[in-house]
Amino acid sequence: MAKAIALLSGGLDSTLAILLLRKQGIDVTAVTFLTHFGCDISDSSSCSKDVSDTAVKFGFEVKLCHLADKFISIVKNPKYGHGKNMNPCIDCRILMLKEAKELMQMTGADFIATGEVLGQRPMSQRRETFPLIDREAGLEGYVLRPLSAKLLKPTIPEIKGIVKREELCGFSGRSRKPQMALAKKFGLTDYPSPAGGCLLTDPIYSYKLKELLMHNPDPSIKDLNLLRVGRHFRLPGGHKAVVGRNREENMSIEALAEKGDYLMKVEGVGSPLTLISKDATEEDLLSAASLCARYSDAKHLPEVKVTVYAEGKQFTLNVKPADDSMLESLRIQRKD
């Protein structure tokens, strides 16, 4: 039986690519790549649930692979540049295919398949870009894109008759109507909207990431995960304060805090949880406390007592809530 390794994002396109191959009797092993900018590795069980449910329903295996530092490296310095924001789409695709190639060789698979659609993405899914990506990954002729195959040069598995080209598709462009119609034929009804995915395409997140890398070229996993939550402020002494916006974010910030980090809140009233790193200066601690007071329900008081927790100990800081000019000068945000 012919074997294929398929890149599975959990979205509609990659799922359909697998189902087209399964329809031809091809044994498919899907691989879902995790990064710190899409599915959160700390919640990989939740992230993998949707794809594993689909795999069980349609009879294929799914493996999870975290790209970790390899991916962070290309985010910081992509050979083929960033997209509109911080997304290194071409380098990302090359990296994923290189990882999939190793799995292909280990399992004796015949080729690799992806759910890419010609013309759907402006950076990585262009006619001239596909050959470049395949060549850089060392996979010329071995990457099949079932949804657009009829519009592309035949691949080696098609030429060898491993895959029937006439049973593949010729989709192009950004319309989802052809995919939705095909999904209906397969009985695939539960799939995410096309908006999901990589945080690196989000302009707000990308701005915060770029600012972080300017101050810390080698951020920790905690630093990267904190970018997902709260209001972010760069303080006068160079440290960062993260201020929760609601109960859920307060819980996330508390969970991400490391030993020695400072956590602040105003006791007795509605208050955000505010985090600042363990090596913060006294000046930055006072600034963070002022920000915490400003976003609490005590913000109208002339002076607020902010409780600070660190390593099982606590102390209080009496501060004036931050004013608008302080917020404007310290907040990390795009100023369009």
Secondary structure, 3 states (H helix, E strand, C coil): CCEEEEECCCCHHHHHHHHHHHHCCCEEEEEEEECCCCCCHHHHHHHHHHHHHHHHHHCCEEEEEECHHHHHHHHHCCCCCCCCCCCCHHHHHHHHHHHHHHHHHHHCCCEEECCCCECCCCCCCCCCHHHHHHHHCCCCCCEECCCCHHHCCCCHHHHCCCCCHHHCCCCECCCCHHHHHHHHHHCCCCCCCCCCCCHHHCHHHHHHHHHHHHHCCCCCHHHHHHCCCCEEEECCCCCEEEECCCHHHHHHHHHHCCCCCEEEECCCCCCCCEEECCCCCHHHHHHHHHHHHHCCCCCCCCCEEEEEEECCEEEEEEECCCCHHHHHHHECCCCC
